[in-house]
Structure formats: C-alpha cells, structure tokens
C-alpha cells in the first residue's frame, strides 16, 4: 500500500505541474463589432487568447485578429481586457444553471459547427442576416445552458440541435470531450488586478473556444488530478 501511495503521489505531482502550466491566468481582450451581433449576446470577438489556434477555425469566424464566440450566462457581463483561464464549465452557472455549470453537449456541438463555418442555416456574411443568426444561436445556447430565457421555439438552431440529439434532455447532457470529441472548452474570465493580484471574486462572462486536443487533455488532467488526490487521501 505504501508503494502504491508513493507512486500515486508522483503521478499527482507530475499532473499538477502540467495542469498549472496550462491553467495560469492570462490577459485576454473582448469586444464586439457591428454586423456580427444582436442584443446583449454574441457574437463576441476574443483577442489574444493563447488557447485558440486560428487553423482550427474557418476564416469566416476570424475577425480583426480574433475569433468569434458566444457567452454562456445571462447575468454576467464583460468587455475590454480581463484575466482568463480554461475549463469545461461556466464557473458561476448563470441565471439558472448549477454552480459550476458544465457546458452541454448541444452547446459544444453547435459551437463546433459554427466555428468550422458549417453550421446549417447560419448566415456568415457580415450584416443584418449574420446579426439575426447570431441572435438565434445565442438564444439557443442560453436555453441549452438552463439560463432563464424563453424557450426558443421556431428558432432554427433549436430545431437543429433537437434533431441532432433527439430530445432536449439529451442535448442538455454534460459535454465530455473524451467521448464527444468536439474540441470545445470554456474561457473563464475574471476581473482585473487588485493590488497586484487577480480578483477571483470578480467573475465575468464565460466564452466558448475551439481548442486542439492537447488543450482538452490538460483540462481533463485537471479533473483527474482532483480525483487522484481524493483517492490518495482515502488510502
């Protein structure tokens, strides 16, 4: 038993180094451009993210040097430069979800299709049609994330995701990158520095991002790290 615990400790320590190197908060910038959004939701343009590889995105969702994204919560806001790290959840859960709130498989699939420039029915040409598409997609994402918004009946993307997964419950199931393979993660944003330290209580809007497998592997390692540490405490 001691040898097992010793080996487990080495694994945990190695994983901690790997995950902490990836999870170090970095400054990112968030803005919106006319012709790409409608109302208070997306599309948003995320700049300076170290996790988003432009080669993963279709050119139609790369705008002014950044990538286009959508928000997950209706009760948090953000703009300008913020500190951010990576996870698979909306940290505060929003206006209706649990805290934290894992993103749904329906949300992950819709964002992957959008980011690849092939979301059926999405109008990618800048202007009023794209603004309308952004409104409909944002409403569907909020609904899938249990936000307190009206059911988007008649919304083309709501119908699309229900057709893909068969039911609302299945579309709202927690997203697991290990089995679903969509390459989607969450950029969690926080307030600016206070006295040289990040204000972790100043929660800001969380955004979707398309990342390479390596990024998701490290996120999953972080989950595994918690599990291994718990096993070690029980041993």
C-alpha positions as CSV (number, residue, x, y, z in Angstrom):
1,X,0.0,0.0,0.0
2,X,2.8,2.4,0.7
3,X,4.4,1.8,-2.7
4,X,1.0,2.5,-4.4
5,X,0.6,5.7,-2.4
6,X,4.1,6.8,-3.3
7,X,3.6,6.2,-7.0
8,X,0.2,7.9,-6.8
9,X,1.9,10.9,-5.2
10,X,4.4,11.1,-8.0
11,X,1.6,11.0,-10.6
12,X,-0.4,13.7,-8.8
13,X,2.7,15.9,-8.6
14,X,3.5,15.5,-12.3
15,X,0.0,16.2,-13.3
16,X,-0.1,19.3,-11.0
17,X,2.9,20.7,-12.8
18,X,1.4,20.1,-16.2
19,X,-2.0,21.5,-15.4
20,X,-0.8,24.5,-13.5
21,X,1.4,25.4,-16.5
22,X,-1.7,25.4,-18.7
23,X,-4.1,27.0,-16.2
24,X,-2.0,30.1,-15.4
25,X,-4.4,33.0,-16.0
26,X,-3.6,35.3,-18.9
27,X,-5.0,38.6,-20.1
28,X,-7.4,38.4,-23.0
29,X,-9.4,41.1,-24.7
30,X,-13.1,41.0,-25.6
31,X,-15.0,43.3,-28.0
32,X,-17.9,43.2,-30.5
33,X,-18.2,44.6,-34.0
34,X,-21.3,45.8,-35.8
35,X,-22.6,43.3,-38.3
36,X,-21.8,40.3,-36.1
37,X,-24.1,40.5,-33.1
38,X,-27.6,41.4,-31.9
39,X,-28.7,42.5,-28.4
40,X,-26.6,41.7,-25.3
41,X,-25.2,38.3,-26.5
42,X,-22.8,37.1,-29.2
43,X,-21.1,37.1,-31.5
44,X,-18.2,38.4,-29.4
45,X,-14.6,38.8,-30.7
46,X,-12.0,37.3,-28.3
47,X,-8.4,38.6,-28.8
48,X,-5.0,37.5,-27.5
49,X,-6.2,34.1,-26.3
50,X,-3.3,31.6,-26.1
51,X,-5.7,28.6,-26.5
52,X,-7.3,29.4,-29.8
53,X,-5.4,28.2,-32.8
54,X,-6.6,30.1,-35.9
55,X,-6.0,27.0,-38.0
56,X,-8.8,25.3,-36.2
57,X,-11.3,27.9,-37.2
58,X,-12.8,28.7,-40.6
59,X,-11.9,32.1,-41.9
60,X,-15.5,33.4,-41.6
61,X,-15.2,33.3,-37.8
62,X,-11.8,35.0,-37.6
63,X,-12.5,38.7,-37.2
64,X,-10.0,41.6,-36.7
65,X,-7.3,39.2,-35.4
66,X,-9.5,37.4,-33.0
67,X,-12.1,34.5,-33.0
68,X,-15.8,34.7,-32.7
69,X,-17.6,33.3,-29.6
70,X,-20.8,33.2,-27.7
71,X,-21.5,33.7,-24.0
72,X,-22.9,31.2,-21.5
73,X,-24.5,33.3,-18.8
74,X,-27.2,35.9,-18.9
75,X,-26.3,37.6,-15.6
76,X,-22.6,38.3,-16.2
77,X,-21.0,40.9,-18.4
78,X,-17.6,41.8,-19.6
79,X,-15.6,44.0,-22.1
80,X,-12.1,45.1,-22.6
81,X,-9.1,43.3,-21.1
82,X,-9.8,40.6,-18.5
83,X,-7.9,37.7,-16.9
84,X,-8.9,34.3,-18.1
85,X,-8.2,30.6,-17.7
86,X,-9.6,27.4,-19.3
87,X,-12.1,24.8,-18.1
88,X,-15.2,22.9,-19.2
89,X,-17.7,24.8,-17.1
90,X,-19.4,28.2,-16.6
91,X,-18.0,29.0,-13.1
92,X,-21.0,30.7,-11.6
93,X,-23.6,28.8,-13.6
94,X,-25.5,31.8,-14.8
95,X,-29.1,32.7,-14.0
96,X,-30.4,29.2,-14.0
97,X,-27.7,26.5,-14.1
98,X,-25.9,24.9,-11.2
99,X,-22.6,26.3,-9.8
100,X,-20.4,25.5,-11.6
101,X,-22.3,24.5,-14.7
102,X,-20.7,22.1,-17.2
103,X,-21.5,23.1,-20.7
104,X,-24.0,20.9,-22.5
105,X,-23.2,18.6,-25.4
106,X,-25.7,20.5,-27.5
107,X,-23.8,23.8,-26.9
108,X,-20.5,22.2,-27.7
109,X,-21.7,20.7,-30.9
110,X,-23.4,23.9,-32.1
111,X,-20.3,26.0,-31.4
112,X,-18.0,23.5,-33.1
113,X,-20.3,23.6,-36.2
114,X,-20.3,27.4,-36.1
115,X,-16.5,27.7,-35.6
116,X,-15.9,25.4,-38.6
117,X,-18.1,27.6,-40.7
118,X,-20.6,24.9,-41.5
119,X,-23.5,25.5,-39.0
120,X,-26.6,24.7,-41.1
121,X,-28.7,27.9,-41.6
122,X,-26.1,30.3,-40.2
123,X,-25.6,33.4,-42.4
124,X,-21.9,34.1,-42.2
125,X,-21.9,37.3,-44.4
126,X,-21.4,40.3,-42.2
127,X,-24.5,42.4,-41.9
128,X,-28.2,42.1,-40.8
129,X,-28.5,38.4,-41.7
130,X,-25.5,37.5,-39.6
131,X,-26.7,39.6,-36.7
132,X,-30.0,37.7,-36.9
133,X,-28.2,34.3,-37.0
134,X,-26.1,35.3,-34.0
135,X,-29.2,36.2,-32.0
136,X,-30.8,32.9,-32.7
137,X,-27.7,30.9,-31.9
138,X,-27.1,32.8,-28.7
139,X,-30.7,32.2,-27.6
140,X,-30.3,28.5,-28.2
141,X,-27.1,28.3,-26.3
142,X,-28.6,30.1,-23.3
143,X,-31.6,27.7,-23.4
144,X,-29.3,24.7,-23.5
145,X,-27.4,26.1,-20.5
146,X,-30.5,26.4,-18.4
147,X,-30.5,30.2,-18.4
148,X,-33.7,32.0,-17.6
149,X,-34.8,32.8,-21.1
150,X,-37.9,32.0,-23.1
151,X,-37.9,28.7,-24.9
152,X,-36.6,29.5,-28.5
153,X,-39.5,27.8,-30.3
154,X,-39.3,28.5,-34.0
155,X,-35.6,29.1,-33.7
156,X,-33.7,27.2,-36.5
157,X,-30.8,26.3,-34.3
158,X,-33.0,25.0,-31.5
159,X,-34.7,22.7,-34.0
160,X,-31.3,21.7,-35.4
161,X,-29.9,20.7,-32.0
162,X,-33.0,18.8,-31.1
163,X,-32.9,16.9,-34.4
164,X,-29.2,16.1,-33.8
165,X,-29.6,14.7,-30.2
166,X,-33.2,13.5,-30.3
167,X,-34.5,15.4,-27.2
168,X,-33.9,18.4,-25.0
169,X,-32.6,16.3,-22.2
170,X,-30.1,14.6,-24.4
171,X,-29.0,17.9,-25.9
172,X,-28.6,19.3,-22.3
173,X,-26.5,16.4,-21.1
174,X,-23.0,17.3,-19.8
175,X,-20.4,17.6,-22.5
176,X,-17.5,15.1,-22.3
177,X,-14.6,15.9,-24.7
178,X,-13.2,12.4,-24.2
179,X,-16.3,10.8,-25.7
180,X,-17.8,13.5,-27.9
181,X,-14.6,14.9,-29.4
182,X,-15.9,18.3,-30.4
183,X,-12.8,20.2,-29.3
184,X,-14.7,22.8,-27.3
185,X,-13.7,24.4,-24.0
186,X,-14.7,27.4,-21.9
187,X,-12.7,30.6,-21.4
188,X,-13.5,31.7,-17.8
189,X,-13.0,35.4,-17.3
190,X,-12.2,37.4,-14.1
191,X,-11.7,40.9,-13.0
192,X,-8.6,43.0,-13.4
193,X,-5.6,43.0,-11.0
194,X,-6.3,44.4,-7.5
195,X,-3.1,45.4,-5.6
196,X,-1.1,43.2,-8.0
197,X,-3.4,40.2,-7.5
198,X,-6.2,38.8,-9.7
199,X,-9.6,39.4,-8.1
200,X,-11.0,35.9,-8.4
201,X,-14.3,37.1,-7.0
202,X,-14.9,39.5,-9.8
203,X,-16.5,36.9,-12.1
204,X,-17.1,38.0,-15.7
205,X,-18.8,36.4,-18.7
206,X,-17.5,33.0,-19.8
207,X,-16.9,32.3,-23.5
208,X,-16.7,29.3,-25.8
209,X,-13.4,28.4,-27.6
210,X,-12.3,25.7,-30.0
211,X,-9.0,24.2,-28.9
212,X,-6.7,21.4,-30.1
213,X,-6.8,18.0,-28.4
214,X,-3.8,18.9,-26.2
215,X,-5.7,21.7,-24.5
216,X,-8.7,19.5,-23.7
217,X,-6.3,16.8,-22.5
218,X,-4.9,19.2,-19.9
219,X,-8.3,20.2,-18.8
220,X,-9.2,16.6,-18.3
221,X,-6.0,16.0,-16.5
222,X,-7.1,18.7,-14.1
223,X,-10.2,16.7,-13.4
224,X,-8.2,13.6,-13.0
225,X,-5.8,15.4,-10.6
226,X,-8.7,16.1,-8.2
227,X,-9.9,12.5,-8.4
228,X,-6.4,11.1,-7.7
229,X,-5.8,13.4,-4.8
230,X,-9.1,12.3,-3.3
231,X,-8.1,8.6,-3.7
232,X,-4.8,9.3,-2.1
233,X,-6.5,10.9,0.9
234,X,-8.6,7.9,1.4
235,X,-5.7,5.4,1.1
